[in-house]
Structure formats: structure tokens, C-alpha cells
Amino acid sequence: MTPVMDGIILCRQLKEDVRTSHIPVILLTAKDSLQDKEEGYEVGADSYLTKPFSASLLRSRINNLLESRKKLIAQFQTQSVPGNQADLKEKRIVIAEALSKLDNEFIEKITLLIEENLSSEKIDITYLSDKMYERFHPLPENESTDRIIDQRIYPESENAKCRTFIA
């Protein structure tokens, strides 16, 4: 157990935040019960290893996770035939299965935003990023700036640690 929070809480926080939900998480823990393992996977852990652990097993697990991510990226970097709707639907299904619930919700929100504004001439990446910022960070700008300053000046303070963005 870590002094501030345990691995389950940390994993949950990482997987619930759209900025970090894509990061693979391997829980390395002394908790060995089936219930503990289920809880680890339920919060989004990509792997669950118990102590004492084998360094070669950990290395293999890391390599497998990274390889699966590389294969997923490679699969979507290949060019499909323009206008092939079946291919597009297949890719969407694979993406939906590979991403977390939070990632899928984010994709749905951005897709809806694009569809709502598709006929508008003002739609571009700047417009989309501004709209996404408004939707996901409804804090006043000075509030966000204050949080960044607090964290930089007082990184160990409870005030800086406890403040979280509301999405």
C-alpha cells in the first residue's frame, strides 16, 4: 500500500481521465485474492501481477501490451479505399472494442459536435478545440490558471493536490 492512495484508486483515476485513459496500467501488488484481481480489472487495469513477481513475466507483459497497441495503430494507419462504408464500419467496431468507456464517450461527444456543425463554414480545428474546451473544462479561465500556478509554486501543498478539474 502506498501512503497517499493504493494502486486501485490510482488506476481508477488514470482510466477515468480522458487525458490519461489511454496509458496502459499494470498493477504490481501483494494483494493476491480473486476479488482483488477482479477489482483491478474492473477499474481498467491492463494487467495484474502479484508479488513476488518474475521480472521476465513483467517484461513479457509490458512487451505484449506495447505490441498490441502498435498493431492497433498500424491497423488504422493502413489506407482504406475511399468511400468504402463496410471498411469504415469495421474500423469503428474495432476502435470501439479497443477503447475504454471514457474514450468512447469522448469520441461520441466530438463526433456529435462535428455533425452538429458540419454545415457551418466556421468549423475548423480551432473552432473544434474551443468548443471542446468549453464543454470539458467549464471552469473560469483564471481558475484554471490559478490551479497551474498553485501546482508549480506549491507542488507539495494539499491545496494544489486536492484541486481537480471538473469535466
N, C-alpha and C positions, 0 to 999 in steps of 0.2 A: 504494500500500500504506500502510495506517495503521500507526502504531508498535506498538500493542498486539495487534491482530488484523485480518485482512483482512475484506472485505465478505462473503465466502462463510461464514466462521466466524460472523460476527455474525448473518447471515441464518439460518443453521442454528440458532443458539441461540435467536433470536426465535421461529422456527417450531416448535421442539421444546418450548417452554414454553407451557403451556396459558393462562397469564396474558397472553402477548403474541402467540400464534399467529394471532390474527385481524387483526393490523396488516398492511396492505399494505406490501410491500417492493419498492422499485425500486433495483436495483443500478446505480450510475453508475460506470463503471470504464474503465480504459485497456486492460484485457485484452479482446482482440477475436477470439480464436480460437473456432472452433466448439466445441471441447472446454470452454473456459471458460464459454461461454454455456450449454451443456448442464449443466455442474456447477452454475451459478447457478440454473437452473430446477429441477434435481433437489433442491436443498436448500430449495426453496419460494419462490424469488423470484417476484413477480408480474410483474415486467418487468425487462429487462436492456438498458441503454443504454450505448453506448461513447463515449468521449471521442475527438475533440471532439464535443460534442453540441449539438443545437439546443434553445434554451430553449423554443421553441414546441412542439417534439416532446415535451419533458419535461412541459410544461404540459398538452398533449393527453393524454398517458399518465396523468397524475395525475387529470385530469378523468374519463377513461374508467373508471379503477379506482373512483373515488368514485361515479360514476353507476351502475356495475354493482352496487355494494354497496347503494346507495339503492333500486335496482329490486328487489333481492333482499329487502330489508327490507319494501318496500311490498307485495311479493307475499305475504308471510307475515302482514302486518297486516290484509289483507282477511279479512273474516269468511267462514267456510265454513258450510255447512249442518250443524248438529249431528247427529252420528251418521252422516255420510256417510263410510264407510270408504274408498271409492275416492279421494275427495278427500284424505283423511288420508294414504293410502299414497303418492299422487302428491307431496304436500308433503314427505314423508320422503325420497323419492328425490331430489328437487331439493336438499334440505338436504344430504344425504349427498354429492352430487356437488359442491356448492359449498364444503364444509368440508374442511379438511385432515385427514390421517390422525389426527393428535393430537386434533383437535376431535371427530372421530367416535368415537375411543376414549373420550374423556371423556363424551360423550353416552351411549354404551353402558353405561359404568360407573354413571352416575347413573340411567339407566333401570332397570338391574338392581337397584340399591339401592331404588328406588321400588317395583318389582314385588315384591321380597323382603319389603317392609314394608307393603304396601298394606292388608293386613287389620288392621294394628296401629292402635290408637286414638291412639297417641302420635306418629304421623307428622305432622309439620308442617315448616315451613321451618327452624325452629331445630333440630329433630331431624336433618333432612337436612344442614344446614350443619355440624353437629357431626360427623356420620358421614363427610361428605366430607373434613373437616379431618383426621380420624383416618386415613383411607385415603391421602390425598395428602400429608400432612405428618407422617410418623411420628416426627418429632423431639421430644424433650422440650421442654416449653414454655419453660423457661429457656434452652435452646439457641437457639431462635428469637428470643427477646428479646435474648440476647447478640449475635446477628448484627445485629439492627436497631441496637442501641446502638453496636456497632463501626462500622457504616457511617455513622451520624450523627456520631460523635465523630472518627473517623479515616477520612474518605472516601477519602483517597489511599493508605491503607496497603495493603500486599499482603495482609495478614490479612483485611481487610474485602472486598477484591476477589475473592479466591480462594475464599471460602466460598460454597457454593451449597446450596440446599435439595435434599433428596433426595425425589423424588416417586415 
